[in-house]
Amino acid sequence: MIPGIVLCFAFLVAQLAALHYIDRRLGDRASDTRQATPVPPIAQRTEEGMPAPDAGV
């Protein structure tokens, strides 16, 4: 039973090391790309004499 637990623990450590390596590589690549600035939503305005469109009808 103890060798099985040791084997599972070793496999877990190997998986975590591989995921850490992949995460570092993807993180370095993401810092090279430019950040997109979010565009604020445009408020809907109604002009005088123009009724607002009905949403569900």
Biopython code that builds the backbone (N, CA, C, O; Angstrom):
import numpy as np
from Bio.PDB.StructureBuilder import StructureBuilder

atoms = [
    (1, "MET", "N", (0.832, -1.200, 0.000)),
    (1, "MET", "CA", (0.000, 0.000, 0.000)),
    (1, "MET", "C", (0.874, 1.259, 0.000)),
    (1, "MET", "O", (0.560, 2.221, -0.702)),
    (2, "ILE", "N", (1.945, 1.268, 0.763)),
    (2, "ILE", "CA", (2.835, 2.430, 0.831)),
    (2, "ILE", "C", (3.478, 2.705, -0.538)),
    (2, "ILE", "O", (3.551, 3.869, -0.933)),
    (3, "PRO", "N", (3.950, 1.682, -1.284)),
    (3, "PRO", "CA", (4.530, 1.977, -2.601)),
    (3, "PRO", "C", (3.506, 2.602, -3.567)),
    (3, "PRO", "O", (3.867, 3.426, -4.407)),
    (4, "GLY", "N", (2.261, 2.216, -3.446)),
    (4, "GLY", "CA", (1.217, 2.812, -4.289)),
    (4, "GLY", "C", (1.012, 4.281, -3.978)),
    (4, "GLY", "O", (0.843, 5.093, -4.887)),
    (5, "ILE", "N", (1.025, 4.630, -2.696)),
    (5, "ILE", "CA", (0.866, 6.025, -2.290)),
    (5, "ILE", "C", (2.060, 6.848, -2.768)),
    (5, "ILE", "O", (1.892, 7.970, -3.247)),
    (6, "VAL", "N", (3.253, 6.295, -2.640)),
    (6, "VAL", "CA", (4.453, 6.994, -3.093)),
    (6, "VAL", "C", (4.404, 7.196, -4.603)),
    (6, "VAL", "O", (4.775, 8.258, -5.102)),
    (7, "LEU", "N", (3.944, 6.173, -5.335)),
    (7, "LEU", "CA", (3.827, 6.292, -6.789)),
    (7, "LEU", "C", (2.809, 7.371, -7.174)),
    (7, "LEU", "O", (3.071, 8.166, -8.076)),
    (8, "CYS", "N", (1.670, 7.407, -6.512)),
    (8, "CYS", "CA", (0.656, 8.436, -6.795)),
    (8, "CYS", "C", (1.190, 9.838, -6.479)),
    (8, "CYS", "O", (0.949, 10.782, -7.232)),
    (9, "PHE", "N", (1.910, 9.967, -5.369)),
    (9, "PHE", "CA", (2.469, 11.261, -4.997)),
    (9, "PHE", "C", (3.510, 11.714, -6.016)),
    (9, "PHE", "O", (3.556, 12.891, -6.375)),
    (10, "ALA", "N", (4.341, 10.793, -6.481)),
    (10, "ALA", "CA", (5.350, 11.131, -7.490)),
    (10, "ALA", "C", (4.681, 11.537, -8.800)),
    (10, "ALA", "O", (5.128, 12.474, -9.462)),
    (11, "PHE", "N", (3.622, 10.842, -9.173)),
    (11, "PHE", "CA", (2.897, 11.185, -10.401)),
    (11, "PHE", "C", (2.247, 12.562, -10.278)),
    (11, "PHE", "O", (2.232, 13.334, -11.236)),
    (12, "LEU", "N", (1.713, 12.865, -9.101)),
    (12, "LEU", "CA", (1.106, 14.178, -8.868)),
    (12, "LEU", "C", (2.142, 15.293, -8.989)),
    (12, "LEU", "O", (1.876, 16.328, -9.599)),
    (13, "VAL", "N", (3.309, 15.084, -8.415)),
    (13, "VAL", "CA", (4.367, 16.087, -8.487)),
    (13, "VAL", "C", (4.804, 16.289, -9.941)),
    (13, "VAL", "O", (5.054, 17.420, -10.358)),
    (14, "ALA", "N", (4.897, 15.210, -10.708)),
    (14, "ALA", "CA", (5.289, 15.318, -12.110)),
    (14, "ALA", "C", (4.242, 16.100, -12.908)),
    (14, "ALA", "O", (4.597, 16.920, -13.756)),
    (15, "GLN", "N", (2.962, 15.853, -12.644)),
    (15, "GLN", "CA", (1.905, 16.597, -13.334)),
    (15, "GLN", "C", (1.960, 18.074, -12.987)),
    (15, "GLN", "O", (1.839, 18.923, -13.870)),
    (16, "LEU", "N", (2.139, 18.389, -11.717)),
    (16, "LEU", "CA", (2.204, 19.793, -11.308)),
    (16, "LEU", "C", (3.401, 20.496, -11.923)),
    (16, "LEU", "O", (3.301, 21.660, -12.309)),
    (17, "ALA", "N", (4.522, 19.814, -12.021)),
    (17, "ALA", "CA", (5.706, 20.406, -12.634)),
    (17, "ALA", "C", (5.463, 20.679, -14.120)),
    (17, "ALA", "O", (5.849, 21.731, -14.629)),
    (18, "ALA", "N", (4.823, 19.732, -14.814)),
    (18, "ALA", "CA", (4.533, 19.928, -16.237)),
    (18, "ALA", "C", (3.563, 21.084, -16.440)),
    (18, "ALA", "O", (3.754, 21.894, -17.347)),
    (19, "LEU", "N", (2.532, 21.175, -15.617)),
    (19, "LEU", "CA", (1.567, 22.276, -15.748)),
    (19, "LEU", "C", (2.206, 23.623, -15.419)),
    (19, "LEU", "O", (1.889, 24.632, -16.049)),
    (20, "HIS", "N", (3.094, 23.643, -14.449)),
    (20, "HIS", "CA", (3.802, 24.879, -14.112)),
    (20, "HIS", "C", (4.672, 25.339, -15.283)),
    (20, "HIS", "O", (4.727, 26.530, -15.591)),
    (21, "TYR", "N", (5.344, 24.400, -15.925)),
    (21, "TYR", "CA", (6.184, 24.719, -17.081)),
    (21, "TYR", "C", (5.339, 25.271, -18.230)),
    (21, "TYR", "O", (5.713, 26.265, -18.852)),
    (22, "ILE", "N", (4.211, 24.636, -18.510)),
    (22, "ILE", "CA", (3.330, 25.101, -19.585)),
    (22, "ILE", "C", (2.771, 26.477, -19.250)),
    (22, "ILE", "O", (2.693, 27.342, -20.123)),
    (23, "ASP", "N", (2.382, 26.689, -17.998)),
    (23, "ASP", "CA", (1.824, 27.971, -17.588)),
    (23, "ASP", "C", (2.849, 29.088, -17.729)),
    (23, "ASP", "O", (2.503, 30.192, -18.149)),
    (24, "ARG", "N", (4.098, 28.820, -17.387)),
    (24, "ARG", "CA", (5.144, 29.837, -17.541)),
    (24, "ARG", "C", (5.366, 30.164, -19.001)),
    (24, "ARG", "O", (5.553, 31.333, -19.340)),
    (25, "ARG", "N", (5.351, 29.171, -19.877)),
    (25, "ARG", "CA", (5.565, 29.432, -21.311)),
    (25, "ARG", "C", (4.416, 30.247, -21.888)),
    (25, "ARG", "O", (4.644, 31.177, -22.662)),
    (26, "LEU", "N", (3.184, 29.906, -21.519)),
    (26, "LEU", "CA", (2.034, 30.658, -22.026)),
    (26, "LEU", "C", (2.000, 32.058, -21.435)),
    (26, "LEU", "O", (1.595, 33.000, -22.117)),
    (27, "GLY", "N", (2.413, 32.217, -20.189)),
    (27, "GLY", "CA", (2.442, 33.535, -19.554)),
    (27, "GLY", "C", (3.451, 34.447, -20.213)),
    (27, "GLY", "O", (3.193, 35.642, -20.360)),
    (28, "ASP", "N", (4.592, 33.918, -20.613)),
    (28, "ASP", "CA", (5.588, 34.733, -21.304)),
    (28, "ASP", "C", (5.078, 35.168, -22.661)),
    (28, "ASP", "O", (5.329, 36.297, -23.082)),
    (29, "ARG", "N", (4.368, 34.296, -23.351)),
    (29, "ARG", "CA", (3.845, 34.622, -24.671)),
    (29, "ARG", "C", (2.736, 35.673, -24.570)),
    (29, "ARG", "O", (2.620, 36.539, -25.437)),
    (30, "ALA", "N", (1.926, 35.597, -23.516)),
    (30, "ALA", "CA", (0.825, 36.547, -23.357)),
    (30, "ALA", "C", (1.337, 37.950, -23.073)),
    (30, "ALA", "O", (0.676, 38.925, -23.430)),
    (31, "SER", "N", (2.493, 38.077, -22.443)),
    (31, "SER", "CA", (3.011, 39.413, -22.140)),
    (31, "SER", "C", (3.551, 40.096, -23.394)),
    (31, "SER", "O", (3.691, 41.319, -23.420)),
    (32, "ASP", "N", (3.857, 39.318, -24.431)),
    (32, "ASP", "CA", (4.350, 39.906, -25.672)),
    (32, "ASP", "C", (3.230, 40.536, -26.497)),
    (32, "ASP", "O", (3.473, 41.463, -27.268)),
    (33, "THR", "N", (2.015, 40.040, -26.338)),
    (33, "THR", "CA", (0.904, 40.560, -27.133)),
    (33, "THR", "C", (0.425, 41.885, -26.558)),
    (33, "THR", "O", (0.577, 42.155, -25.367)),
    (34, "ARG", "N", (-0.153, 42.699, -27.422)),
    (34, "ARG", "CA", (-0.663, 43.993, -26.985)),
    (34, "ARG", "C", (-2.001, 43.820, -26.283)),
    (34, "ARG", "O", (-2.787, 42.935, -26.622)),
    (35, "GLN", "N", (-2.243, 44.670, -25.309)),
    (35, "GLN", "CA", (-3.497, 44.635, -24.584)),
    (35, "GLN", "C", (-4.542, 45.431, -25.363)),
    (35, "GLN", "O", (-4.265, 46.539, -25.822)),
    (36, "ALA", "N", (-5.719, 44.881, -25.510)),
    (36, "ALA", "CA", (-6.816, 45.580, -26.173)),
    (36, "ALA", "C", (-7.546, 46.427, -25.134)),
    (36, "ALA", "O", (-7.846, 45.954, -24.038)),
    (37, "THR", "N", (-7.826, 47.666, -25.480)),
    (37, "THR", "CA", (-8.542, 48.531, -24.551)),
    (37, "THR", "C", (-10.034, 48.326, -24.746)),
    (37, "THR", "O", (-10.507, 48.316, -25.883)),
    (38, "PRO", "N", (-10.780, 48.165, -23.671)),
    (38, "PRO", "CA", (-12.218, 47.962, -23.802)),
    (38, "PRO", "C", (-12.912, 49.252, -24.252)),
    (38, "PRO", "O", (-12.532, 50.351, -23.848)),
    (39, "VAL", "N", (-13.912, 49.097, -25.073)),
    (39, "VAL", "CA", (-14.682, 50.236, -25.567)),
    (39, "VAL", "C", (-15.939, 50.350, -24.709)),
    (39, "VAL", "O", (-16.675, 49.374, -24.564)),
    (40, "PRO", "N", (-16.194, 51.528, -24.140)),
    (40, "PRO", "CA", (-17.406, 51.663, -23.327)),
    (40, "PRO", "C", (-18.648, 51.572, -24.204)),
    (40, "PRO", "O", (-18.628, 51.999, -25.359)),
    (41, "PRO", "N", (-19.722, 51.020, -23.665)),
    (41, "PRO", "CA", (-20.950, 50.901, -24.461)),
    (41, "PRO", "C", (-21.529, 52.265, -24.795)),
    (41, "PRO", "O", (-21.430, 53.203, -24.005)),
    (42, "ILE", "N", (-22.126, 52.366, -25.956)),
    (42, "ILE", "CA", (-22.729, 53.619, -26.403)),
    (42, "ILE", "C", (-24.164, 53.678, -25.885)),
    (42, "ILE", "O", (-24.956, 52.767, -26.127)),
    (43, "ALA", "N", (-24.489, 54.744, -25.178)),
    (43, "ALA", "CA", (-25.831, 54.895, -24.637)),
    (43, "ALA", "C", (-26.802, 55.208, -25.761)),
    (43, "ALA", "O", (-26.518, 56.010, -26.650)),
    (44, "GLN", "N", (-27.947, 54.560, -25.699)),
    (44, "GLN", "CA", (-28.973, 54.828, -26.712)),
    (44, "GLN", "C", (-29.692, 56.123, -26.359)),
    (44, "GLN", "O", (-30.155, 56.319, -25.235)),
    (45, "ARG", "N", (-29.768, 56.991, -27.346)),
    (45, "ARG", "CA", (-30.438, 58.267, -27.140)),
    (45, "ARG", "C", (-31.627, 58.355, -28.077)),
    (45, "ARG", "O", (-31.606, 57.828, -29.189)),
    (46, "THR", "N", (-32.637, 59.013, -27.620)),
    (46, "THR", "CA", (-33.791, 59.239, -28.481)),
    (46, "THR", "C", (-33.896, 60.735, -28.739)),
    (46, "THR", "O", (-33.808, 61.549, -27.820)),
    (47, "GLU", "N", (-34.082, 61.073, -29.989)),
    (47, "GLU", "CA", (-34.244, 62.476, -30.323)),
    (47, "GLU", "C", (-35.685, 62.890, -30.067)),
    (47, "GLU", "O", (-36.591, 62.059, -30.018)),
    (48, "GLU", "N", (-35.870, 64.164, -29.909)),
    (48, "GLU", "CA", (-37.210, 64.673, -29.672)),
    (48, "GLU", "C", (-38.077, 64.379, -30.876)),
    (48, "GLU", "O", (-37.714, 64.693, -32.010)),
    (49, "GLY", "N", (-39.221, 63.776, -30.623)),
    (49, "GLY", "CA", (-40.121, 63.441, -31.724)),
    (49, "GLY", "C", (-39.904, 62.017, -32.243)),
    (49, "GLY", "O", (-40.712, 61.523, -33.029)),
    (50, "MET", "N", (-38.844, 61.362, -31.823)),
    (50, "MET", "CA", (-38.573, 59.980, -32.264)),
    (50, "MET", "C", (-38.845, 59.063, -31.072)),
    (50, "MET", "O", (-38.148, 59.157, -30.062)),
    (51, "PRO", "N", (-39.821, 58.198, -31.163)),
    (51, "PRO", "CA", (-40.092, 57.305, -30.021)),
    (51, "PRO", "C", (-38.977, 56.253, -29.884)),
    (51, "PRO", "O", (-38.350, 55.856, -30.866)),
    (52, "ALA", "N", (-38.754, 55.820, -28.648)),
    (52, "ALA", "CA", (-37.759, 54.767, -28.394)),
    (52, "ALA", "C", (-38.307, 53.446, -28.918)),
    (52, "ALA", "O", (-39.501, 53.181, -28.772)),
    (53, "PRO", "N", (-37.478, 52.624, -29.515)),
    (53, "PRO", "CA", (-37.967, 51.339, -30.031)),
    (53, "PRO", "C", (-38.382, 50.423, -28.895)),
    (53, "PRO", "O", (-37.740, 50.377, -27.846)),
    (54, "ASP", "N", (-39.472, 49.692, -29.124)),
    (54, "ASP", "CA", (-39.953, 48.744, -28.117)),
    (54, "ASP", "C", (-39.069, 47.509, -28.147)),
    (54, "ASP", "O", (-38.742, 46.991, -29.214)),
    (55, "ALA", "N", (-38.685, 47.038, -26.955)),
    (55, "ALA", "CA", (-37.736, 45.933, -26.875)),
    (55, "ALA", "C", (-38.374, 44.606, -27.243)),
    (55, "ALA", "O", (-37.783, 43.839, -28.005)),
    (56, "GLY", "N", (-39.545, 44.313, -26.735)),
    (56, "GLY", "CA", (-40.109, 42.986, -26.943)),
    (56, "GLY", "C", (-41.258, 42.929, -27.916)),
    (56, "GLY", "O", (-41.756, 41.840, -28.202)),
    (57, "VAL", "N", (-41.693, 44.036, -28.427)),
    (57, "VAL", "CA", (-42.894, 44.028, -29.265)),
    (57, "VAL", "C", (-42.538, 44.342, -30.701)),
    (57, "VAL", "O", (-43.418, 44.381, -31.561)),
]
sb = StructureBuilder()
sb.init_structure("model")
sb.init_model(0)
sb.init_chain("A")
sb.init_seg("    ")
for serial, (resi, resn, name, xyz) in enumerate(atoms, 1):
    if name == "N":
        sb.init_residue(resn, " ", resi, " ")
    sb.init_atom(name, np.array(xyz, "f"), 0.0, 1.0, " ", f" {name:<3s}", serial, name[0])
structure = sb.get_structure()
